[in-house]
């Protein structure tokens, strides 16, 4: 759960569909973007994050500002999904990485 301009929202990060923001009560989707549409982000280090997405139709950059009670956890989650998405594009990526303690066996 998060908020934007005083409204309670549900923010979802999904490996297949990307980023989705919906109304908290009705679950009506307000916006959805693919991972590839994320062009930048910034945060205030406390509760707010700004996500910059490129609109697929207009090619314009759209800013979405969200507020989270636990911003650090959300940022770690977003980073993990993006890292997994990037790694999935290159099947040799994981095999080429040197992990301490040989955590990955390929």
C-alpha positions in Angstrom: 0.0 0.0 0.0 1.1 3.5 -0.7 -0.4 7.0 -1.2 -0.4 9.7 -3.7 -2.0 13.2 -3.2 -3.8 11.9 -0.1 -5.3 8.8 -1.8 -4.6 5.3 -0.6 -3.2 3.2 -3.5 -2.0 -0.3 -4.2 1.4 -0.4 -6.0 2.3 -3.8 -7.6 5.6 -4.9 -9.2 5.1 -7.9 -11.3 7.8 -9.8 -13.3 5.5 -10.2 -16.3 3.5 -6.9 -16.4 5.8 -4.4 -14.7 4.5 -1.6 -12.5 0.8 -1.2 -11.7 -0.9 1.4 -9.5 -4.5 0.9 -8.6 -7.0 2.4 -6.2 -6.9 0.9 -2.8 -10.6 0.1 -2.3 -11.9 -0.5 -5.8 -8.7 -2.0 -7.3 -9.3 0.1 -10.4 -6.1 0.3 -12.4 -4.9 3.9 -12.5 -1.7 3.3 -14.5 0.5 0.4 -15.7 4.0 0.5 -17.2 6.4 -2.2 -18.4 9.9 -2.4 -16.9 11.4 -1.1 -20.1 9.3 2.1 -19.8 11.0 3.1 -16.5 13.5 5.8 -17.5 14.6 7.1 -14.1 13.8 7.4 -10.5 14.6 9.5 -7.4 13.6 9.5 -3.8 13.8 11.8 -0.7 15.4 9.1 1.4 12.4 9.0 3.7 9.0 8.2 2.3 8.7 9.5 -1.3 9.8 8.1 -4.6 9.4 9.6 -8.1 9.3 7.2 -11.0 9.8 8.5 -14.6 8.1 6.4 -17.3 8.1 6.9 -21.0 4.6 6.8 -22.4 4.5 4.2 -25.2 2.1 6.2 -27.4 3.1 9.8 -26.9 6.8 9.1 -26.1 6.5 11.8 -23.4 8.1 11.2 -19.9 5.5 10.9 -17.2 6.3 11.3 -13.5 4.5 9.3 -10.9 5.2 10.3 -7.2 4.3 7.8 -4.5 4.7 7.8 -0.8 5.5 4.6 1.2 5.7 3.9 4.9 8.8 1.7 4.3 10.5 3.2 1.3 13.7 1.3 1.7 11.9 -2.1 1.4 10.0 -0.9 -1.7 13.2 0.3 -3.4 15.0 -3.0 -2.6 12.0 -4.8 -4.1 12.0 -2.7 -7.3 15.8 -3.1 -7.7 15.5 -6.9 -7.3 12.8 -7.1 -9.9 14.8 -5.0 -12.4 18.0 -7.0 -11.7 16.1 -10.2 -12.3 14.5 -8.8 -15.5 17.9 -7.8 -16.9 19.5 -11.1 -16.0 16.6 -13.0 -17.7 17.4 -11.2 -21.0 20.8 -12.8 -21.1 20.8 -16.5 -20.3 24.6 -16.5 -20.0 24.6 -13.7 -17.4 24.2 -15.9 -14.3 26.8 -18.3 -15.5 29.3 -15.5 -16.1 29.1 -14.1 -12.6 31.6 -15.0 -9.9 29.6 -15.5 -6.6 31.6 -15.9 -3.4 31.2 -19.3 -2.0 29.9 -20.7 -5.3 26.2 -20.2 -4.5 25.2 -20.8 -8.1 25.9 -24.1 -9.7 25.3 -24.1 -13.5 
